Amino acid sequence: MVKEEIEEEKLYKKTSPGRRRRSEERWKQAAIVELEPLGYPLREVGEEKETTLVVDNPEVFQAYAREQWDGLYIRKGDLLFDRSLFPDFAFKITDMIPSEGQITGKTIFKVIKKAERRAIKLPKVTLADVVGQKRAKEKCLIIKRYLEQPENFGEWAPKAVLFYGPSGTGKTMTAQALANETGAEFFFVKSPELIGTHVGDAASKIGKLFRRARDAAPSVIYLDEIDAIGLDRRFQSVRGDVTEVVNALLAEIDGLELTSGVVCIGATNNMMLLDSALRSRFEEEIEFTLPSVEERRQILEMYAKKIPIRVECDFNRIAMMTEGFSGRDLKEKLLKTAFHRVLIKGGNVIDQGIIEEVLKEILKSPGKVVGVEHLFV
C-alpha cells in the first residue's frame, strides 16, 4: 500500500468509523447532496411533536453545512446530525451524486421538503359528495378559484373564511373537498391542541403551523372548534386567559395578506362565543344548515349504498321522521347502530323495522332531537 493510500485509509477511519472501503478504491468526492430534515431523535413529553427547519439563505447554508461535515465519507440513505445551531437535529441523505463520497469544500447541499406534510390523510371527497349546502358550496367556489390561481387575486384573496353551523353538517368535509379538488395541502388542527402549558407555547405552535402552510402553498389551514381558543373575552373565565392565543392568531391571519395561495378556514358550532376581534378578521362567514327532508333522504341513500349488507327501507319515511338530524347523526347514530344490531342478531338485511327501532331509542335518549316523536304511529 502506497503512502497516499495509507493516509486516505487513516482519514476514512477517522471520519467514518465502522465503514471501510477496499484499499484499491479511490476516494470519491460528493458533488451534490440532497437532504431531508427529519427532526430530533428524542423529545420531552408535552413538547411540540415536530420541528421544521427552513433554509432562509441557500448560500449561507452551503458554508454552514460544509464547515461542520467537511471530510465525512457518506452514502445515500445515511443520516447527518447538526453539530452547531440545532444539536442532534437529523438530516437524511435522500439522494446524492455520486451515490457515495467525501464531503469537501465544493460539495453542494440541497434541502428538500418532507414528502408528507399533511396533518391528516384526506378522504377522497369532492364538493359533489357534500349533500345539500348549495349556498355554502357556491360561496366556496371563490376559495377554490383562489387556490387554483392565487396569482390572479393579490390583495383581494379570500385569506380567512369562517364556517359556522351545527355539528355534523359538512363543514370539515367541504374544506377537505376544496383541498382535494385543487391539490392543496390540508392542515387539519383541533384548535384546543394549540393551547400550550407555558407562556409563549401557544404563539409558537400557531406560528409554526402558519409557516408550514406558507412553505407548502397552495394550502388550507383548517382550525376546527376555533371558539375553544378564540373565546370572547366575556367568557374567558370559563377557560382561563386565552389572550395570547387570540393575539397570535390575529397576527398570523393578518400576515396572510402577503402570502400567496394560503387560506385559513375557522370552524365553529357557536359563532356567538368567538372573540369579536378574531371574528372580524374573517372576511366571509359561510353558514352550514341542517339538511332538509329531501337532503336527508339523499344522505340516507348515499350512506346506505356504502353499508356492506342490504338496506331495505322507505327512505322517504325515514327522512320525514328525522327532522333536526344532521348528516353525521344519520350516519353515525342511525345507520351505523342499525348495521351493528343486525350483525349481532346474525342477519344480513337492515329493514324498516330495525331502523325505526333504533330511531325510537335515539329520540328517548338525553341527546334526542326534539319534536319528532309524534311521527311514530
Buried (B, 14 or more C-beta within 10 A) or exposed (E): EEEEBEEBBEBBEEBBEEEEBEEEEEBEEBEEBBBBBBBBEEEEEEEEEEBBBEBEEEEEBBEBBBEBBEBBBBBBEBEBBBEEEBEEBBBBBBBBEEEBBBBBEEBBBBBEEBEEBBBEEBEEBEBEBBBBBEEBBEBBEBBBBBBBEBEEBEEEBBBBBBBBBBBBBBBBBBBBBBBBBBEBBBBBBEBEEBBBEEEEBBBBBBBBBBEBBBBBBBBBBBBBBBBBBBBBEEBBEEBEEBEBBBBBBBEBBEBBEEBBBBBBBBBBBEBEBBBEBBBEBBEBBBBBBBBEEEBBBBBBEBBBEEBEEEBEBEBEBBBBBBBBBBBBBBBEBBBBBBBEBBEEEEEEEBBBEBBBEBBBEBBEEEEBBEEBEEBEE
